[in-house]
Amino acid sequence: MLDRVLQTIDSRRHQSLSALTQFLSIPSISTKPEHQPDMRRAAQWLADQFAFGFLDVNVMPTGGHPVVVAKNKHVPGRPTVLLYGHYDVQPPEPLEEWISPPFEPTVRDNAIYARGAADDKGQVWSHVEAILAWQAHGGLPVNLTVLIEGEEEIGSENLEKFVAKHRDALRADIAVISDTDQFARGIPSITCGLRGLVYMEVFLTGPSHDLHSGLYGGAVPNPANVLAELLAGLHDSQGRVTIPHFYDDVAEISQQERQMWRSLPFDEKAFAADLKLSSLYGEEGFTTLERIWSRPTCDINGLTAGYQGHGAKTVIGAKASAKVSMRLVPNQNPEKIAAAFEKALRDRCPSNIRIEFANHGLAPAALVPVDSPAMRLAQEAVETGFGAKPVLVRGGGSIPVVGLLKKVLGVDTLLVGFGLPGDRIHSPNERFDLDCLHNGSRTAAVLYERLSHLPKKD
C-alpha cells in the first residue's frame, strides 16, 4: 500500500504546488488586528482540506485566533499520532526588499517564494499532501489528530489553555512537528533538542519630560546613556553573559555529541561569508554549532530612545527601552533566568533612573529522546523520503509547544523538518524548495506507516 501512496504523491506534484499557492496567498498575519478575517479564512481553508475521509473537522475558537482540529476514524489498538503545526505567519516588512510580493506566491529557482512558505505553511502542506494520498488508498494506518494553531508567531498565548481544556481529545502516543530545517541540502536531519526562551523588555525613565541637550546635558541622567551602559555590560570580553547565576544550571555538552557535531560538514568561514561578515562572534571555547545548539545566549532585539526622525534634534529623551531575548539550554529554568536578568539590571541601574520590566514569554529548552522506538522509526521514514540517512542535530531556536505537549499531555515530539537553512524564514524573500516540499510529503507518508508499528501507551 505504501508504494501506491508514494506513487500518488509523485503524480500530484503540480496539484500540490497549486494548493500550497492558495494557502500562501492568504495573509494570515497573527500579530496585526486588521488581518483577523484573513486568520479565520486561512483556518477554514485548511479545515476544508480534511473534508475527504476525516470524521471530525472543526475550526475551534480560542481567546484569540482559531485552532483547526481534525481527526480520522480512530481504530482501537492503533497508535495515535498528534500532528501539530501553525497557519499564522510573520509580518512581511520591509516590503521593499521582496523581489516578488509576499502574498503573491512566485516560483523561481525551483522554489516557491512567499511569506510562510517554509514557516510553517509549506511544511504543514507536506503533511496534508501525505494525508490526502493515504486517504485516496483506504485511509491512514494510524489514528491521527491534527492540531494547527494560529498564534505560534505571537507566542501561542491561548494554546496551553486550549490543550488543557481538550486534553482527553488530544491524547496521543507521539506528536509530530515539521517546523525545523534539514542540516543542509542532501543532508536531512531530525532535531533532538531546542533551546528555550526568555523574552524581556526593559523601560527606563529619567526626567519628567524631554529636555534640551544644551541646557540640561551633563546635569541630568540621560536614560539613553544609562540604557547603553546597562546593555553593554551584559557580556564580558570573552562573550559570556554577565548576569549572576546565568550559567549555574547549564547542562554541558557530552563528548559524544561534540564529536558528532564536529564531524558534520560545516564550514565556519563559508557561514560567515554567506552573511557578508568578515568573521564570527561568540562565547570563547566553543564552535559555532556548539554556540547555536547547546550554549545559552543574551541578545538585544530592539532599542528605542530619543529622537529618531529625519535630521537632528538636540534632545535628551525622558524614556528609553530595549527588548532582550535569552536563549536557554537544558536544565536552565526560564523563571529563574528572568528573575536574574531583572535583578542584575536593577542592581546596576542608577538610583535616579526608574527601571521597569515586561515579560513577553518564557519557554524551557527541550530534549527529545534519541534512542526511542519513535526516533528509530522516524529515521527510517526520513531516509526513505529524502534518500539519505538523517543526522541528529539540535536547533538554536525555540518551539514552546514541545514543552507544552510534554507537560499537559505527557507526549514526546518528533521534530522532522523539511526546510533548508537558507529559506530566509522571518525575512524578506522567504522560500521553500520544491524538492523539499515533495520529499517532505513522501517522508510524512512513510512516517505515518512506520509509526503504525509504534507500541501504544498503556
N, C-alpha and C positions, 0 to 999 in steps of 0.2 A: 504493500500500500504506500509506503513512504516514497518509493521510486515514482509512483504515479503522481503523488503530491508535488514532488520536486519538478517533475515534467510540466505540471500545470503552472508552477511558479515561473519556470523558464519560458513558457509560452506567453506569459502575461506581462512581459517587461514593459511594453508600450502602455497597456491599460493601467498598470501600477503607477507609472510615472504620471499619467494623466490624472489619476485620482489624487496623488500627492500634490500635484499642481493646484487642484481645487482647494485642498486643505490649507496649503501655504498662502493662498490668496486671501484668506480671512485674517484681518489684522487683530488677532486676539492678544492685545497688549494688556496684561492684567493690572499694571500699575496706573493706567490712565482711566479715570472715571468715564470719559466720553466714549470709551470702547466697550462699555458693558453690553450693549446689544451685540457687538461682534463676539464677545465671550460666549454669550448664550447661543449665537449662531454656530460657532465652532464646536461647542459641546453637542448640539443637536446634530450637526453634520456627522460628527464622529459616531454618535449613537446610531445613526441611520445605517452605518456600515455593518452593524451587527444584526440587522433585521433578518438575515437569512440564517436559520439554524440555531439561533440563540433563543432560549425560552424566556429570558428575563433581561430586558434592556431598559435602563432608566437614566434620565438626566435629573440628578437629585440636588436639591438646594442645600446650601450651607449658609453660614453667616456672611459669606462673600460670593465668590463665583461658584457656579455649579460643578458637581462631580459627575462623571459618566461611570456607571456601574453596569456591567454586562456579565451574564452567566450562561454557559451552555447547560445542557442537561447533565446534572451530576449523578453519576452512576456509583452505587455503593461498592466499596472495595478499591476504587481507583484513587490514585494520588490526586490531591488538589493543588493547583498552581495559581498563585496570585500574581497577575501581571500589572505592574504599576508604570505609569508614565504621566506626562503633563502636556496639555494642549496650549498653555499660555506661552507667550514669547516676550523677550526683552524689547524695550523701545528701540526703534531703528536708528535714532540720531547718532552721529551727524549725517543727515540725508545727502548732503553734497558729496560725500565720499563714496556713495554707492555707484557702481558702474551701471547697474540696472535697478529700477525701483524695488524697494524691499518687499513689497507685496504684489509684485508682478513677476512671479517666478520665471526665471530665464535659464535655459540650458546652454552652456558653453564649456568647452574643455572637458567634456564627459562628466559634468557636474551640474546640479541644479542650484541656482543662486536665489536665496530669499531669506528673510528673517524667519528663524525657526527651522531652517532646512535640516540642520543636524541636531539642534537643541530645541525641542525634542521631537518635533513632528515627523521628521524623516525616519527616525529610529522607531517611533511608535508605529508608523505606517509599515515598516518592515514586518512587524509582528502581525498587524492586521492582515497584510497580504498573505502571510503564512496561515493565519486562522481561516481566511476565506478559501484558501486552497484545500485545507483539511475538510472544511465543510462541504466542498464540492465532491469529496470522496467518502462520504458517510459520517463525517464528524471527527472531532479531536479525540485522541486516545487518552486524554486526561480530563479531569474536572477542571475547568478554567473559570476563574473570576477575574474580570478586567476592572481595574480602578485607575481612571485617568482624571487627574485634577486640573484645576485652572488657576492655581495660586503658587506654583512652585517658584516662579521668578520673583515673588514678593514674600517669600518666607513660609509658605504653606500655613498661614495663620490659623485657618479653620480645619486643617486636615486631622490633627490629633483628636479633636472633639468628634469629628465625623467618624473616624475609625473606631474610637471607643464606643460611640453610640451604636455602631453597626458591627461590633466585634464578632458576634456569632456568625453573621452572614459573610464576613470576610476571612474567616479562619482558613488556613491553608497549611500544606506540608512544606512548601518552599515558595519564596517570592522571586520574581524575575524583574530586573530593571535594565533597560538599554538606554543609558544616558551618560555613557562614558566613551572613551576612544580606544581604538587599537593602538598598539605601541608605535607602529609605522606601517606604511603600505607594504603588504606582503608579510607582515609580522602581526597577526591577530593576537589579541590578549584578552585575559579575564582579569578584572580588577578585584583584588582581595583585600584592599584596605583604602580608606578615605580619611582625610583629615577633618577634624571638627572645626567649629567656627564660634568666635565671639565677635560681635559687631557692636561697637560703642560709638557714641557721638559725645564730644566734649564741648561745652559752651563757656566762654569767658566773658565777663562783663567788668568794665573799668569805670570810667566816669559816667555821669548821668546822661550825657549826650555826646555826639561827635564834636571834636574840638579842632580849632585852627592849630596846625602843627608849628607855626612860628610863634604864636602867643603862648602855647602851652607845652611845646616839645621840650623834654628834659626836666619838666617839673611834675609830670603826672605819669602814672603807669600806663603803658600802651598795650592793650590786650593782644594786638597782633605780634608785638615783640615777645611778650610772655609766652604766647602760644608757640611761636617758632622755637623758643628755647626749650619748652617742655617736650615738643615733638622731637627736636634734635637729640634730646637726652634719652630717647627710648632705646637707642642702640649704642654699644661701645665700639671701639676701633676694630674689634675682631668680628663685628657683625652679630654679636649676641644681644639679645633683648635684656635690658637692664631692670625690668620690673622685678622686685624682690620675690623670690619663691616661684618664678615663672617656670623654671626647669625642674622643680622638685620631683614631679611625678612622671617625667618623660620616660617612656619605655625605650631602651636602647635597641639599636638595630642588631639582629642576630648576624653572626658571621656568615651563615648560610645565605641569608637574604642579600647581604652586602656583596658576597661573591657572585650571586646570581645576577644582581643588577649590574655589576661591573663587567659581566660577560655580554651584556646586551650591546648591540651596535649603535651606541650613542656617541656622537661627535660634538663635544662642547664648543669647539671653535665654529662648527657649522651652525650650531644652535644660536650662538651669539650673532653670527653673520646674517642669519635669516631675520633677526630682529634689528639689523643695522646698528649693532653695538660693537664697540672695539674690544670689549671684554665683559665678563660676567661678574656678579657680585654675590656674596652670601657669607654665611657663617663659616669661619675658618675650620679646616679639618674634615670637611665633607665634600663629596662630589655633588654635581648639580642634581642628579636624580635623587641622591640621599636628602639633599636640602628640600626638594619639592615633595618627596613622598613620605619622609619619616622625621622631619625636624619641624618644630613649631616656629611660627613667624609672627611679625607685627608690622603692618603696613598702613600708611596713610592713604586713604581712598578719596579724600576730598578736603579742601581748605576754603574757608570764607573769612575775609577780613577787609575792612576799609573800602576805599573807592576802587571799583573795577570797570568803570565806564571808559569812554574814549578820552584820550588826553590826560591831563594832570589835574589833581585836586589835592591840595596840601591839607590833609585832614588826618587826625588821629581818631580812628573809629572807636566807638564805645564798646563794640562787641566783636568777638572773633570766635570761630568754631572750626572743628575738624571732625571728620569721620575716620575711624580707625578700625581695621579688622585684624583679628588674630586667628591664624590657622593653628589648630591643635592636633596633637598626635595621641595615640592610645595611652590611657591612664590619666591624662590631664582632665580635670573637672572644669567644665565651662563656667559654672557659677563661681568657683574659686578663682579662676583666672580673671573674670570680670571684676570681682571684688578687689583683687590685687592691682589691676590696672587703675581702678578708681582711687584706691588708697595711695598708690605711688604718685599719681598726678596731684592729688590733694596735698600730699606732704611736700611736693616740690613747688607748688603754686604760691606766689607771694600773698601775704595776708590782705593786701589792698586790692586784690582782684577776686571777684566772686566766680566760683567754678561750679558748674552743674553738669550732669550726665544724663544721657538717654541710652537705653539698651535696645538695639534693633535686631537682636536674635542670638540665640545660643544653640549649639548643637555639638554633641560629643563626637569624637572620632569613632570610626567603625572598622572592625576587622572581621573578615569572612573566613571561616574555617577552610583551609586549603586541602585537607585530606578527607573531606566528607564524601559520601556517595554522590551527592548532588553535584559537587565540584567536578568529580571524575566524569560524570555524565555530560556536564556542560563542556568540558574539554573535548570530548568525543564529538559533540554537536558542532562546535566551532571548527574543528579540524575538517569535518565533512563539508560544512558550509563554505569555508574560505580556502580549503585545500592546503592548509598548513597547520601544524600543531601550535596552539596558543602558548604564549608565555604568561606567567603570573606576575602582575605588577600591582603597585598601589597608585592611587590618584591623589593629586595635590589639592583638589577641590573638596567640596562638601556636598553630600546628598543626605540632608537630615532625615528623610523618610526611612532610610535604612535603620537608623537607631529607633525611630518611632515604631516601625513594624516589629522590631525585636522586643521593644518594651511593652507594647499594647497587645500584640498578637503572639509573641513568643516565636516568631518565624525568622529564619535566616534568609539572606538575599543573595542571589546570583547576579553579579554585575557584569553583564555580557554586552559590551558596547561595540557598535559597528562604525563609528565615525573615524576620522583621521585627525591627527594633531593640528593640521593646517586648515581646519574647517572654519576658523575665524568666528567661533561662537561668541556672542555678545558684541561683536564688532561689525562694522560695515562689510558688505560682501560675504556674509555667511554663506556657506555652501555645504552640499552633501554629495559625495562622489556616487555616480550612478552604479558603479560596480559594487560599492559598499551597500547601497540600497538593495541590490539584487542578492548579493551574498548574505546580507543580513536576513533577508526573507528566507533564504534557504536554511541558514543557521537556526532561525526561530522554528521553522518547520521540523527540523531534525531534533531540536531541543525538546519540543513537546513529545515527540516519540520516545526519546531517551528517558525523559522524566516520568513516562508512564511505568517505568521499571523501578521508580523510587519507592523504597519502603514507606508505607503510610505511618503517620504518627499514631500512637495509641490514644 
